[in-house]
Amino acid sequence: MNTLREDAQLLHEQVAPHLSDDQADDYDVDALETLFDCYVNTYRVPRNAAFDSVRNHVLKEADVDTEAFWASLRGGDQGTTEEPLPLAECTADGAWVTVRAKIVELWDPREDSIHQVGLIGDESGRLKFVAWAKSNPPVLEEGTTYTFKDVVVDEYDGNYSLKINSRSEIIEHAADSPETISSVGTMTTVYDGVFVAMQSQSGLIKRCTDPECTRVIQQGECSEHGSNEGEFDLRIKGVLDDGESVQECLFTAGMTEVVTGIDLEEAMQLASDALDISVVERRLTDLLIGRRYSVEGPILGRYLLVGEVSETPNRAFAQGYHDAVDDLLSEYGYDGPGLTAENIEDLPQTYDAPVAARGN
Ligand SMILES: [Zn+2]
């Protein structure tokens, strides 16, 4: 296991690019090591759960843009003409990628600067594409499969698209060639991990009432349709962590009910009782953080859209947790009845720690 110093260094590498200049000193390696020490030795957070706890604490306290943070942790492959990148993995804003996909739909361009716009798909999913007129691209046909070499992933508002530019190369595949994509977007992904973070705009949200628009409105404003009463909806945008990677997951209202037992009606009641909409997000966070789930669904942009979820029958804690608790118990010479690594529900859970830290 890493030393606290090594954990502090690793965390520093992860968060430093996301801090402003005047925050850099507050979260240098020494400061982070002190924080780890405090969590492990003062708050008694189990050693191997400390990393997540300290990281969540820092992200929150330093007000880090968590969406950008998790995106930057992913990195990864960019694809080649022989082994194109699945569309589902085109999730790094600004990355140059090579994909192979079928034109699912062409839309009418709304601007002269756009040559063609539409939807492409491969087995893993679908993405919007845009070909700019000034890049002089070929004319793409619906139903035909192409390899798109050196196109750029673009993210706007959490939605991903691919931009064809003047350096992109487009290779057409004959209908009977082995490269042809036959079934679009049928692939689902399974991910097992611990629910480590709740993202903003989770819980009770309001959506624009325009029937063509499902945007989340903030402070009663839709970015497209202006001032708007809005309609309540319930959802979770959360992060699962399997110890090697993270996966952002989107739970619709129905899936939120499956995983937490709270439906839209109850969420609205909670908010109304508390006169505070954000109480729902806090409640869902309390219910989910630290628990281990298996989720399955298609990848849409950077989110796994959860279609199935089950809490794994194993313990809700990461591998190695029992050993850490055993160490902790023996370190403090605890041999009282009832409290063992197999029976640690009574111990403070990891997510209690940041609350305690804030209270001091
Ligand atoms: Zn709208």
Residues whose N, C-alpha, C, O or C-beta is under 5 A from the ligand:
A	BS01	ZN	C208 D210 C213 R215 C222 E224 H225
